[in-house]
């Protein structure tokens, strides 16, 4: 067991897949000699050579298209999209080709492509460098969409993604790249599509994923000061969603809060709220609440702390589903 940052855990996962499977190749902008803008692929080209760790032109559509051709020939390509906002030039390739080829060929062609995407805010970046595009891909049948929140999952889920015969969008919370914890290479991982209860509770279910799992855990600790027990679920898989784990929690707590950095309208929170309401309607004590980014383009860096859901907004949603005074009822109600 070794203490690693989330970025180093991904690097280790890539290293182990390159060592164990000669069909694995990495493609991306500046991933070779530079080691990636976040240094996630640092040292891999030096150890495995430029034919397996390939520096590509600045052309996301070309990266994905090349990966499709490699997958056709039996390789297992791992593409890095340098920043979340750069994925859109490759969007057509992903949703029109990668997601559909297995179905289109009646199962004769598989697309074992992993697409790594640093996503979310919190690093003070400029336009196109802090976005949350996960809902576009979760909506697309034929893709798996997953995200890690800690170094152990970063290592294990990355290896599972590369080993999967399905195409996988692997979203990495860039502001958590420097989070450290122990990584056990021999640990038995959860299945790639499974959620995890990271903090048990009895009063409210709080669902989060990626960068907001740590914030959700902090909110659960803070809620204890008011005598409220919050169960935190790390969703991990955004498509498919492990509704069974969420449903079991909500049937117990009777209350649901969903948090994500992406804008609210049409987001993952809406799908989870609707699906759990259908499944647990007679167990709910209050309508589900969402804590999300605002429905505006991602703001300039000096405003991102107002845009990103934080501890106070999560606790306010907990108060809402608990029937306590909150920002919607008006703070004057305290008197």
C-alpha positions as CSV (number, residue, x, y, z in Angstrom):
1,X,0.0,0.0,0.0
2,X,1.4,3.4,-1.1
3,X,0.2,6.9,-0.4
4,X,-0.3,8.6,-3.8
5,X,-2.0,11.7,-5.2
6,X,-5.0,11.1,-7.4
7,X,-2.9,12.1,-10.4
8,X,-0.1,9.7,-9.5
9,X,-2.7,6.9,-8.9
10,X,-3.9,7.3,-12.5
11,X,-0.3,7.3,-13.7
12,X,0.3,4.1,-11.8
13,X,-2.9,2.6,-13.3
14,X,-1.8,3.5,-16.8
15,X,1.7,2.1,-16.2
16,X,0.2,-1.3,-15.0
17,X,-2.1,-1.5,-18.0
18,X,0.8,-0.8,-20.4
19,X,2.9,-3.4,-18.6
20,X,0.2,-6.1,-18.6
21,X,-1.4,-5.6,-22.1
22,X,0.7,-4.9,-25.2
23,X,-2.5,-3.8,-27.0
24,X,-2.8,-0.7,-24.8
25,X,-1.6,2.5,-26.4
26,X,-2.0,6.1,-25.1
27,X,-2.8,9.1,-27.3
28,X,-3.1,12.7,-26.5
29,X,-1.7,16.2,-26.7
30,X,1.6,16.7,-24.9
31,X,1.2,13.4,-23.0
32,X,4.6,12.1,-24.0
33,X,7.7,14.2,-23.6
34,X,5.9,16.7,-21.4
35,X,3.9,14.1,-19.4
36,X,0.6,16.0,-19.8
37,X,-0.3,19.4,-18.6
38,X,-1.1,17.9,-15.2
39,X,1.9,15.5,-15.4
40,X,-0.5,12.6,-15.2
41,X,1.4,10.6,-17.9
42,X,4.8,11.7,-16.6
43,X,7.6,9.2,-17.4
44,X,5.4,6.8,-19.4
45,X,6.8,7.6,-22.9
46,X,10.4,7.3,-21.6
47,X,9.6,3.9,-20.3
48,X,7.3,2.5,-23.0
49,X,8.4,4.5,-26.1
50,X,6.7,6.9,-28.5
51,X,4.9,4.1,-30.4
52,X,2.8,3.3,-27.2
53,X,2.6,6.8,-25.7
54,X,1.8,9.0,-28.6
55,X,2.0,12.8,-28.8
56,X,-0.8,13.8,-31.1
57,X,-1.5,17.0,-33.0
58,X,-3.9,19.4,-31.4
59,X,-7.0,17.8,-33.0
60,X,-9.4,16.0,-30.7
61,X,-11.5,14.7,-33.6
62,X,-8.3,13.2,-35.0
63,X,-7.4,11.6,-31.6
64,X,-10.8,9.9,-31.3
65,X,-10.9,8.9,-35.0
66,X,-7.4,7.4,-34.7
67,X,-8.6,5.5,-31.6
68,X,-11.6,4.1,-33.5
69,X,-9.2,2.7,-36.2
70,X,-6.9,1.3,-33.5
71,X,-9.8,-0.4,-31.8
72,X,-10.9,-1.9,-35.1
73,X,-7.4,-3.5,-35.4
74,X,-7.6,-5.0,-31.9
75,X,-5.8,-2.4,-29.8
76,X,-7.2,-0.9,-26.6
77,X,-6.5,2.9,-27.0
78,X,-6.6,5.3,-24.1
79,X,-7.1,8.9,-25.2
80,X,-6.5,12.0,-23.1
81,X,-8.6,15.1,-23.8
82,X,-6.3,17.8,-22.3
83,X,-9.2,19.8,-20.8
84,X,-12.9,19.2,-20.5
85,X,-13.8,22.1,-22.8
86,X,-11.6,20.7,-25.6
87,X,-13.8,17.6,-26.0
88,X,-16.4,19.2,-28.3
89,X,-14.3,18.9,-31.5
90,X,-14.3,15.1,-30.8
91,X,-18.0,15.0,-29.9
92,X,-19.2,13.8,-33.3
93,X,-16.7,11.0,-33.3
94,X,-17.7,9.9,-29.8
95,X,-21.5,10.0,-30.1
96,X,-21.8,9.0,-33.8
97,X,-19.1,6.4,-34.1
98,X,-17.6,5.2,-30.8
99,X,-21.0,4.8,-29.1
100,X,-22.7,3.1,-32.0
101,X,-20.3,0.8,-33.7
102,X,-20.9,-2.3,-31.5
103,X,-24.7,-1.9,-32.0
104,X,-24.4,-1.1,-35.7
105,X,-22.3,-4.2,-36.4
106,X,-24.6,-6.5,-34.4
107,X,-21.9,-7.1,-31.8
108,X,-19.2,-8.0,-34.3
109,X,-17.0,-4.9,-33.6
110,X,-16.1,-3.7,-30.1
111,X,-14.8,-0.3,-29.2
112,X,-12.6,-0.8,-26.1
113,X,-11.7,2.9,-26.0
114,X,-11.1,4.8,-22.8
115,X,-11.3,8.6,-23.0
116,X,-9.8,10.4,-20.1
117,X,-11.2,13.8,-19.4
118,X,-10.0,16.2,-16.6
119,X,-13.3,18.0,-15.7
120,X,-14.8,20.5,-13.3
121,X,-13.6,23.8,-11.8
122,X,-11.7,24.9,-8.8
123,X,-8.3,25.6,-10.4
124,X,-8.8,29.2,-11.5
125,X,-8.6,28.4,-15.2
126,X,-9.7,30.4,-18.2
127,X,-12.6,29.7,-20.6
128,X,-12.8,26.2,-22.0
129,X,-10.6,24.8,-19.2
130,X,-13.3,24.3,-16.5
131,X,-16.5,22.7,-17.6
132,X,-18.6,19.7,-16.7
133,X,-19.8,18.1,-19.9
134,X,-20.7,14.7,-18.4
135,X,-24.5,14.8,-19.0
136,X,-24.0,15.0,-22.8
137,X,-22.3,11.6,-22.7
138,X,-24.4,10.0,-20.0
139,X,-27.4,10.7,-22.3
140,X,-25.7,8.8,-25.2
141,X,-26.6,5.1,-25.3
142,X,-23.6,2.9,-26.0
143,X,-21.1,4.7,-23.7
144,X,-20.1,4.0,-20.1
145,X,-19.5,7.2,-18.1
146,X,-17.6,7.0,-14.9
147,X,-15.7,9.4,-12.5
148,X,-13.4,8.8,-9.6
149,X,-13.2,10.9,-6.4
150,X,-10.2,9.4,-4.6
151,X,-6.8,7.9,-5.4
152,X,-7.8,4.3,-4.8
153,X,-10.8,4.6,-7.2
154,X,-8.6,6.5,-9.7
155,X,-6.3,3.5,-9.9
156,X,-8.8,0.7,-9.8
157,X,-11.5,2.3,-12.0
158,X,-8.9,3.3,-14.6
159,X,-7.7,-0.2,-14.9
160,X,-11.2,-1.6,-15.1
161,X,-12.1,1.0,-17.8
162,X,-9.2,0.0,-20.0
163,X,-10.0,-3.7,-19.5
164,X,-13.7,-3.1,-20.5
165,X,-14.8,-4.0,-24.0
166,X,-17.2,-1.0,-23.8
167,X,-16.1,2.6,-24.6
168,X,-15.6,4.5,-21.4
169,X,-15.6,8.2,-20.7
170,X,-13.4,8.5,-17.6
171,X,-13.9,11.9,-16.0
172,X,-11.1,13.0,-13.6
173,X,-11.8,15.7,-11.1
174,X,-8.9,18.0,-11.9
175,X,-9.1,20.0,-8.6
176,X,-8.6,16.8,-6.7
177,X,-5.5,15.7,-8.6
178,X,-3.4,16.6,-5.6
179,X,-5.5,14.8,-3.0
180,X,-3.5,12.1,-1.3
181,X,-4.5,8.8,0.2
182,X,-3.4,5.1,0.3
183,X,-3.6,3.0,-2.8
184,X,-3.6,-0.8,-2.5
185,X,-2.9,-2.4,-5.9
186,X,-4.1,-5.7,-4.6
187,X,-7.5,-4.5,-3.3
188,X,-10.6,-6.0,-4.9
189,X,-12.3,-3.2,-6.7
190,X,-16.0,-2.5,-6.8
191,X,-17.6,-3.3,-10.2
192,X,-17.2,-0.3,-12.5
193,X,-20.9,0.4,-12.5
194,X,-21.3,0.4,-8.7
195,X,-21.9,3.3,-6.3
196,X,-20.4,3.4,-2.8
197,X,-21.7,4.5,0.5
198,X,-18.8,6.6,1.8
199,X,-20.5,7.9,5.0
200,X,-23.5,6.1,6.6
201,X,-26.4,8.2,7.9
202,X,-30.1,7.9,8.8
203,X,-31.8,11.3,8.1
204,X,-30.8,12.4,4.6
205,X,-29.2,10.8,1.5
206,X,-26.7,13.0,-0.2
207,X,-25.5,11.9,-3.6
208,X,-22.4,13.3,-5.2
209,X,-19.7,12.3,-7.6
210,X,-16.2,13.3,-8.7
211,X,-15.0,16.6,-7.2
212,X,-18.0,17.1,-4.8
213,X,-17.7,13.9,-2.9
214,X,-15.1,15.5,-0.5
215,X,-17.4,18.5,-0.1
216,X,-20.4,16.2,0.6
217,X,-18.4,14.4,3.3
218,X,-17.5,17.7,4.9
219,X,-21.2,18.7,4.8
220,X,-22.2,15.4,6.5
221,X,-19.7,16.2,9.3
222,X,-21.0,19.7,9.7
223,X,-24.6,18.5,9.7
224,X,-23.9,16.4,12.8
225,X,-23.5,19.6,14.8
226,X,-27.2,20.2,14.2
227,X,-28.1,16.6,15.0
228,X,-28.7,15.6,11.4
229,X,-27.3,12.3,10.2
230,X,-26.4,12.5,6.4
231,X,-25.6,9.4,4.4
232,X,-23.1,10.2,1.5
233,X,-23.1,8.2,-1.6
234,X,-20.3,8.5,-4.2
235,X,-22.1,7.7,-7.5
236,X,-18.9,6.7,-9.3
237,X,-20.8,5.5,-12.4
238,X,-22.9,8.1,-14.2
239,X,-24.1,5.8,-17.0
240,X,-25.3,3.3,-16.0
241,X,-26.3,4.6,-12.6
242,X,-26.4,2.2,-9.7
243,X,-30.0,3.2,-8.7
244,X,-30.3,0.2,-6.4
245,X,-27.7,1.6,-3.9
246,X,-29.3,5.1,-4.0
247,X,-32.8,3.6,-3.7
248,X,-31.9,1.5,-0.7
249,X,-30.5,4.6,1.1
250,X,-33.5,6.8,0.2
251,X,-36.0,4.1,1.4
252,X,-34.2,4.3,4.7
253,X,-33.7,8.1,5.1
254,X,-36.8,9.3,3.2
255,X,-34.9,12.3,1.9
256,X,-32.6,13.0,-1.1
257,X,-30.1,15.7,-2.0
258,X,-28.1,15.5,-5.2
259,X,-25.0,17.6,-5.9
260,X,-22.9,18.2,-9.0
261,X,-20.9,21.1,-10.4
262,X,-22.6,21.0,-13.8
263,X,-25.5,23.4,-14.6
264,X,-28.8,22.3,-13.2
265,X,-31.1,22.1,-16.2
266,X,-30.9,18.7,-17.9
267,X,-28.2,17.6,-15.5
268,X,-27.5,14.2,-13.9
269,X,-29.3,15.5,-10.8
270,X,-32.6,15.8,-12.6
271,X,-32.4,12.2,-13.9
272,X,-31.6,10.9,-10.4
273,X,-34.3,12.9,-8.8
274,X,-36.9,11.7,-11.3
275,X,-35.8,8.1,-11.2
276,X,-35.7,7.9,-7.4
277,X,-39.1,9.7,-7.1
278,X,-40.5,7.0,-9.3
279,X,-39.0,4.2,-7.3
280,X,-39.4,5.7,-3.8
281,X,-42.4,8.0,-4.0
282,X,-44.2,6.6,-1.0
283,X,-41.0,6.6,1.1
284,X,-40.1,10.3,0.5
285,X,-40.7,12.7,3.3
286,X,-39.8,15.7,1.1
287,X,-39.2,16.5,-2.6
288,X,-35.6,15.8,-3.7
289,X,-33.3,18.8,-3.7
290,X,-30.5,19.6,-6.2
291,X,-27.3,21.6,-5.5
292,X,-25.6,22.4,-8.7
293,X,-23.8,25.0,-10.8
294,X,-25.9,27.8,-12.2
295,X,-27.5,27.8,-15.6
296,X,-24.9,30.2,-17.1
297,X,-21.7,29.7,-19.1
298,X,-18.9,28.8,-16.7
299,X,-17.7,32.1,-15.2
300,X,-14.4,33.8,-15.0
301,X,-12.0,32.4,-12.4
302,X,-12.7,35.2,-9.9
303,X,-16.4,34.2,-9.8
304,X,-16.0,30.4,-9.8
305,X,-16.3,30.1,-6.0
306,X,-19.8,31.6,-6.4
307,X,-20.6,29.1,-9.2
308,X,-19.4,25.9,-7.6
309,X,-21.6,24.2,-5.0
310,X,-20.0,24.5,-1.6
311,X,-20.5,23.4,1.9
312,X,-23.1,26.1,2.8
313,X,-25.3,25.4,-0.3
314,X,-25.2,21.6,0.5
315,X,-26.2,22.3,4.1
316,X,-29.0,24.6,2.9
317,X,-30.4,21.8,0.8
318,X,-30.2,19.4,3.7
319,X,-32.2,22.0,5.8
320,X,-34.7,22.2,2.9
321,X,-35.5,18.5,2.8
322,X,-35.5,18.3,6.6
323,X,-38.2,21.0,6.7
324,X,-35.9,23.4,8.5
325,X,-35.4,27.1,7.8
326,X,-33.5,27.6,4.6
327,X,-32.8,30.1,1.8
328,X,-36.1,29.4,0.1
329,X,-38.3,29.9,3.1
330,X,-36.4,33.0,4.0
331,X,-34.0,33.5,6.9
332,X,-36.4,35.9,8.7
333,X,-38.4,32.8,9.6
334,X,-35.9,32.1,12.3
335,X,-37.6,34.7,14.4
